[in-house]
Every structure is written in C-alpha cells, then in structure tokens.
Amino acid sequence: MAVGKEIRGKIKSVENTKKITKAMEMVAASKMRKAQERMRAARPYSDKIRNIAANLAGANPEYTHPFLALAKGTDAKAVGFIIVTTDKGLCGGLNTNVLRLVTSKSRELEAAGNTIQAVAIGNKGLGFLNRVGVKVIAQVTQIGDAPHLDKLIGPVKAMLDEYEAGKLDAVYLCYTKFINTMKQEPVMEQLLPLAAEKMQADKGNHTWDYIYEPDAQSVIDELLERYVEALVYQSVAENLASEQSARMVAMKSASDNAGSVIGELKLIYNKTRQAAITKELSEIVAGAAAV
C-alpha cells in the first residue's frame, strides 16, 4: 500500500519535528525565568538613575551637557538608531514588529530630508540594516543569554561620539519591551537629546541642590554617560526576556499545531487503510460469488 506508506512517513516526520519544538519550548521556558529575573533586577537601577539625571539637570542651570541640548528642529539632517534585536530566530513576530517600527520611522525621517545611521545589537537587526542599505557605524552580536555591559559600551560609545561631534541631531533607541509572558511591545524612545518634558516629568515638581566633587561638569558628564549606558543595558535585558517568552509561546504553538497535523494524518491513514481492506474484501466476495 504505497499511499499508506507515504502517509506513515509524513507522520514520522511531523512527530520528529514535534519533539524538536517541544524541547525548544522547554529550553526557552527555563531561560525565560532567568531572563525575567535579570530584567526585573535591572529596572530599579534604571529608574533611579533616570530620576537622578533629571534632578541634576535642573539643579545646575549654569552648565548644560550636550546630551541635554534641545533638538535642532526641522533642519536636522542626520539621525541615529540603536536597534536591539535577537541573534536567533524562531521567536514569532518579535523582530518583525520592532523592525517594522524602525522602517516606518526611517521613511518619515528620510521624507523630511534626513540621513540614517545605526548601531545594530543582534544578528537579525544587523542583517535587516544591511539588506535595506542603512549605514551601520557599529555592531555587536552573539550577546548570549546574559548581557554584559562591557560588550555594549563600544557600540554605544561610537554613537555617542557621533552625536557629540555634531554629526547626529537625534538618537533613537529601538527594542522590545517585556510586558508579560504573552505580550511584548515594540518601543522606540528618543535617547538623545534627552527630552526636556520627559526629564521634567521624571523630576516632578520639586528641585534638589547638590554639592559637587570635584566639580559639576565632571560629575554631570560622567553621570549622563552612565545614564545612557544604563538605558541601553536595560533595553537589551528587556529584549532578551521578550525573546525567550516569545520563543516559548511560538514553540508551544508549533508543538500544538504538529499534534493537530499528526491527528489529521492518522485519520487519513486509517481511512485509506480501511478503504483498502474494504476493497480487498469486496474482491474476495465477488470472486467467491463468481465461482
């Protein structure tokens, strides 16, 4: 029965695929818990340094750091993107959603006469930027399951140097924010210049006075650089947590679909087998009747 043999081969193939997706689902579930713990551990530091930066910005009006400069408006001609994506695929529409957001913003900026430069964190984002022809000034891939700031500082510093040199008028940070296991949200926020209204909202209605040692400029320069690095690190941690959650959900969906396909193939196989048996019985009965 050639048809039945072919169906059995398909069933075996889908069963092997289901074993792989089930194993990947379990691995992603294990990594997801660790990634979420790492992401949640980094959030308090990120929030606190954001508040301190806001307070310092308002406490010393005599010195304005370049990161706090207001945007130059419609005459901006160069914009930078720091795009955080995954190194591996099989995580649903995670990368597609954030890259779609980047594409939409890029078209809007290019229509206004801006050129685009980018820093790619992750293989998927790097491949996308190369395909669309965006200039990549720095990149970092193979971050692993635990991001380390020392691997991120180099590419981030390259973008900060471009901004401080006046080659960029704004820098945007693009990543996927972790909401919960079932929901991840693509986010694009203005990293530089630090938005005045955002800083004011973080600062609240009160003001702080500080004593600087050795001097205000040194402290603010160092703090704001650490502030930007903290935001980038937090975005990478959020993206890793989102990646593992999305991969677990995607692999669970794939395993469930494989189970459905196996059930349908088994039903077809049984029907085909029953039809063959019925045909043979009919032939035997017809032969006996003829005799």
VENLIN-V160708 format. One record per residue. N is the residue number from 1. RES is the residue in one letter. PHI is phi in whole degrees, -180 to 180 (* if undefined). D_FIRST is the distance of its C-alpha to the first C-alpha in Angstrom with 1 decimal. Layout:
N|RES|PHI|D_FIRST, N|RES|PHI|D_FIRST
This chain:
1|M|*|0.0, 2|A|-66|3.8, 3|V|-65|5.6, 4|G|-63|5.5, 5|K|-65|6.4, 6|E|-66|8.9, 7|I|-67|10.3, 8|R|-61|10.8, 9|G|-64|12.6, 10|K|-65|14.7, 11|I|-60|15.6, 12|K|-62|16.8, 13|S|-64|18.7, 14|V|-68|20.5, 15|E|-62|21.3, 16|N|-64|23.0, 17|T|-63|24.9, 18|K|-63|26.0, 19|K|-61|27.4, 20|I|-66|29.4, 21|T|-64|30.8, 22|K|-66|31.7, 23|A|-64|33.6, 24|M|-65|35.3, 25|E|-63|36.3, 26|M|-68|38.0, 27|V|-64|39.8, 28|A|-64|41.0, 29|A|-64|42.3, 30|S|-67|44.2, 31|K|-70|45.7, 32|M|-62|46.4, 33|R|-62|48.9, 34|K|-67|50.8, 35|A|-66|50.9, 36|Q|-67|52.2, 37|E|-63|54.9, 38|R|-65|56.0, 39|M|-66|56.1, 40|R|-68|58.2, 41|A|-68|60.5, 42|A|-84|61.3, 43|R|-61|62.0, 44|P|-59|65.5, 45|Y|-64|66.8, 46|S|-61|65.6, 47|D|-66|67.2, 48|K|-69|70.4, 49|I|-69|70.9, 50|R|-64|70.3, 51|N|-67|73.2, 52|I|-65|75.5, 53|A|-62|74.9, 54|A|-65|75.8, 55|N|-67|78.9, 56|L|-65|80.0, 57|A|-62|79.5, 58|G|-89|81.9, 59|A|-84|84.4, 60|N|-132|85.5, 61|P|-70|86.0, 62|E|-71|88.1, 63|Y|-119|85.1, 64|T|-115|81.9, 65|H|-70|79.0, 66|P|-55|77.0, 67|F|-68|73.9, 68|L|-96|75.9, 69|A|-65|77.0, 70|L|-70|76.2, 71|A|-61|73.7, 72|K|-81|75.3, 73|G|90|73.9, 74|T|-72|72.7, 75|D|-87|74.0, 76|A|-64|71.3, 77|K|-121|69.6, 78|A|-146|67.3, 79|V|-133|65.1, 80|G|-109|63.1, 81|F|-124|59.8, 82|I|-107|58.7, 83|I|-108|54.9, 84|V|-104|53.2, 85|T|-133|49.3, 86|T|-94|46.7, 87|D|-86|45.7, 88|K|-120|42.0, 89|G|-97|39.6, 90|L|57|37.0, 91|C|-131|39.8, 92|G|67|39.1, 93|G|-95|41.7, 94|L|-58|44.6, 95|N|-71|45.5, 96|T|-59|44.7, 97|N|-66|47.2, 98|V|-72|50.1, 99|L|-71|49.5, 100|R|-66|49.5, 101|L|-64|52.8, 102|V|-63|54.2, 103|T|-62|53.1, 104|S|-63|54.9, 105|K|-67|58.0, 106|S|-63|58.0, 107|R|-63|57.9, 108|E|-63|60.7, 109|L|-70|62.8, 110|E|-67|62.2, 111|A|-65|63.1, 112|A|-88|66.4, 113|G|94|67.0, 114|N|-92|65.9, 115|T|-101|64.1, 116|I|-117|61.5, 117|Q|-126|61.3, 118|A|-146|58.9, 119|V|-115|58.3, 120|A|-103|54.6, 121|I|-114|53.7, 122|G|116|50.0, 123|N|-64|47.5, 124|K|-65|46.0, 125|G|-67|49.4, 126|L|-63|50.4, 127|G|-62|47.4, 128|F|-64|48.1, 129|L|-64|51.8, 130|N|-67|51.1, 131|R|-68|48.7, 132|V|-88|51.3, 133|G|82|54.2, 134|V|-81|56.3, 135|K|-70|58.8, 136|V|-104|57.9, 137|I|-90|61.1, 138|A|-161|59.6, 139|Q|-154|56.3, 140|V|-147|54.9, 141|T|-130|51.3, 142|Q|54|49.5, 143|I|-70|51.7, 144|G|88|49.5, 145|D|-81|49.3, 146|A|-122|53.1, 147|P|-70|55.2, 148|H|-120|58.5, 149|L|-63|61.4, 150|D|-65|62.4, 151|K|-80|59.3, 152|L|-94|60.0, 153|I|-61|63.7, 154|G|-58|63.5, 155|P|-61|61.5, 156|V|-65|63.4, 157|K|-62|66.7, 158|A|-61|65.8, 159|M|-70|65.4, 160|L|-65|68.6, 161|D|-64|70.5, 162|E|-62|69.4, 163|Y|-69|70.6, 164|E|-66|73.9, 165|A|-77|74.5, 166|G|84|74.4, 167|K|-83|71.3, 168|L|-126|69.3, 169|D|-99|70.6, 170|A|-161|68.0, 171|V|-131|65.1, 172|Y|-115|62.1, 173|L|-107|59.9, 174|C|-121|56.3, 175|Y|-159|53.9, 176|T|-108|51.7, 177|K|-86|53.6, 178|F|-82|52.1, 179|I|-100|52.6, 180|N|-156|50.2, 181|T|-61|46.7, 182|M|-95|45.2, 183|K|-137|47.7, 184|Q|-132|48.9, 185|E|-117|51.3, 186|P|-68|52.0, 187|V|-130|55.8, 188|M|-130|58.2, 189|E|-127|61.8, 190|Q|-76|64.8, 191|L|-87|65.7, 192|L|-137|68.7, 193|P|-69|71.3, 194|L|-61|71.2, 195|A|-61|71.6, 196|A|-62|75.0, 197|E|-69|74.0, 198|K|-69|71.2, 199|M|-62|73.7, 200|Q|-65|76.1, 201|A|-67|73.6, 202|D|-68|72.8, 203|K|-74|76.5, 204|G|84|77.4, 205|N|-95|81.0, 206|H|-107|82.7, 207|T|-126|83.9, 208|W|-123|84.2, 209|D|-118|86.8, 210|Y|-127|86.0, 211|I|-107|88.0, 212|Y|-99|86.4, 213|E|-139|86.7, 214|P|-81|87.3, 215|D|-155|87.2, 216|A|-63|85.2, 217|Q|-62|83.6, 218|S|-63|82.1, 219|V|-66|80.7, 220|I|-68|79.2, 221|D|-59|77.7, 222|E|-68|76.0, 223|L|-64|74.9, 224|L|-69|73.3, 225|E|-68|71.4, 226|R|-65|70.1, 227|Y|-62|69.4, 228|V|-65|67.1, 229|E|-62|65.3, 230|A|-65|64.8, 231|L|-64|63.3, 232|V|-66|60.9, 233|Y|-61|59.9, 234|Q|-63|59.4, 235|S|-64|57.2, 236|V|-67|55.0, 237|A|-64|54.8, 238|E|-62|53.9, 239|N|-67|51.2, 240|L|-67|49.7, 241|A|-63|49.6, 242|S|-64|48.0, 243|E|-61|45.4, 244|Q|-67|44.2, 245|S|-65|44.2, 246|A|-65|42.3, 247|R|-68|39.7, 248|M|-62|39.3, 249|V|-65|38.7, 250|A|-65|36.4, 251|M|-70|34.2, 252|K|-65|34.2, 253|S|-62|33.1, 254|A|-65|30.3, 255|S|-64|29.2, 256|D|-63|29.3, 257|N|-65|27.3, 258|A|-63|24.7, 259|G|-61|24.5, 260|S|-65|24.2, 261|V|-63|21.3, 262|I|-62|19.5, 263|G|-61|20.1, 264|E|-66|18.9, 265|L|-66|15.6, 266|K|-65|15.1, 267|L|-63|16.1, 268|I|-63|13.6, 269|Y|-61|10.8, 270|N|-64|12.3, 271|K|-64|12.8, 272|T|-63|9.3, 273|R|-64|8.3, 274|Q|-65|11.5, 275|A|-64|11.1, 276|A|-66|8.1, 277|I|-64|10.5, 278|T|-61|13.4, 279|K|-64|12.2, 280|E|-64|11.9, 281|L|-63|15.2, 282|S|-63|16.8, 283|E|-65|16.0, 284|I|-65|17.6, 285|V|-63|20.5, 286|A|-63|21.1, 287|G|-66|21.2, 288|A|-65|23.6, 289|A|-66|25.7, 290|A|-67|26.0, 291|V|-69|27.3
